[in-house]
């Protein structure tokens, strides 16, 4: 599921390529529930007419949902890693290395993240072919 976050700022703080809106959190907290949201999103190209206007930078991410495990298994994993697997996945972090820039090479790797909480780099290390 996509996660839309807003960051309040002044128009002069935008960088080319940023997504922005004049609609604030009251709109984005429910965005996607009532259909299209594109009519309120703009791409900054470097020419903002009113630089001292208050706007909202839009940050779009993915909201991962951890797979269900028995409480005993989750408790064991927390003991081993020192991190709560479900909370770490909900925070979009790696349970192994703590990385927050999560990008996966395919759907299977994304699914593995919801199971183990490991980022792509950690998955590649753990599941590496021992024969090269």
C-alpha positions in Angstrom: 0.0 0.0 0.0 1.3 3.5 -0.8 2.0 5.8 2.0 1.7 9.6 1.4 3.4 12.0 3.8 3.4 15.8 3.7 6.2 18.1 4.8 5.1 21.8 5.4 7.6 24.2 3.8 7.9 27.5 1.9 7.8 27.4 -1.9 11.4 28.7 -2.1 12.6 25.5 -0.4 11.4 23.2 -3.2 14.0 21.5 -5.4 13.3 20.7 -9.1 11.5 17.4 -9.4 9.8 17.6 -5.9 6.2 16.7 -5.8 4.1 19.4 -3.9 0.6 20.5 -3.1 -1.3 23.3 -1.6 -3.5 20.8 0.1 -2.3 19.9 3.6 -2.4 16.8 5.8 -6.2 17.0 6.2 -6.4 16.0 2.5 -3.5 13.5 2.4 -4.5 11.6 5.5 -7.5 10.3 3.6 -6.0 10.4 0.1 -6.6 7.3 -2.0 -9.7 6.3 0.0 -12.0 8.4 -2.3 -10.4 7.8 -5.7 -7.9 9.8 -7.6 -5.4 12.1 -5.8 -3.5 13.4 -8.8 -5.5 16.6 -9.2 -3.8 18.1 -6.2 -0.2 17.1 -6.9 2.3 19.2 -8.9 5.9 18.7 -10.0 8.2 21.6 -9.2 10.2 22.5 -12.4 12.1 25.5 -10.9 9.6 28.3 -11.6 7.3 28.7 -8.6 5.3 31.9 -9.0 5.1 32.8 -5.3 8.2 31.6 -3.5 7.1 32.8 -0.1 3.8 30.7 -0.2 3.3 27.9 2.3 3.1 24.6 0.5 3.4 20.9 1.3 6.1 18.7 -0.2 4.6 15.3 -1.0 6.7 12.2 -0.1 5.3 8.9 -1.5 6.5 5.6 0.0 5.4 2.1 0.5 3.7 0.9 3.6 4.9 -2.8 4.1 2.8 -5.2 6.2 4.6 -7.9 8.1 3.4 -11.4 7.6 1.7 -13.1 10.5 3.8 -15.4 12.7 3.0 -17.1 15.9 3.8 -15.0 19.0 6.5 -17.5 20.0 8.3 -17.2 16.7 8.2 -13.4 16.8 9.5 -13.4 20.4 12.4 -15.7 19.3 13.2 -13.4 16.4 13.2 -10.4 18.7 15.5 -12.2 21.1 17.9 -13.1 18.2 17.9 -9.7 16.4 17.2 -7.4 19.3 14.5 -5.8 17.2 10.7 -6.4 17.0 10.2 -7.7 13.4 6.7 -6.3 13.0 7.5 -2.8 14.3 10.7 -2.7 12.2 8.9 -3.6 9.0 6.1 -1.1 9.8 8.9 1.5 10.2 10.3 0.5 6.8 13.7 -0.5 8.3 15.8 -3.6 7.9 15.8 -5.9 10.9 19.4 -7.0 10.3 21.3 -3.8 9.4 18.8 -1.0 10.1 18.8 0.3 6.5 16.0 2.7 5.7 16.4 3.1 1.9 14.5 0.0 0.9 14.5 -1.0 -2.7 13.9 -4.5 -3.9 14.9 -6.1 -7.2 11.7 -8.2 -7.6 8.4 -9.2 -6.1 9.9 -12.3 -4.4 12.5 -10.1 -2.6 9.7 -7.7 -1.5 7.7 -10.6 -0.2 10.8 -11.8 1.7 11.1 -8.4 3.4 7.5 -8.8 4.8 8.6 -12.3 6.1 12.0 -11.6 7.5 12.4 -7.8 7.5 15.7 -8.0 5.6 16.6 -5.4 3.1 17.8 -6.4 -0.4 21.5 -6.2 0.5 21.0 -8.4 3.6 18.9 -10.9 1.6 21.6 -11.1 -1.0 24.2 -12.0 1.7 22.0 -14.5 3.5 20.7 -16.2 0.4 24.0 -16.1 -1.6 25.0 -19.1 -3.6 27.9 -20.7 -1.6 29.4 -22.0 -4.8 29.7 -18.5 -6.4 
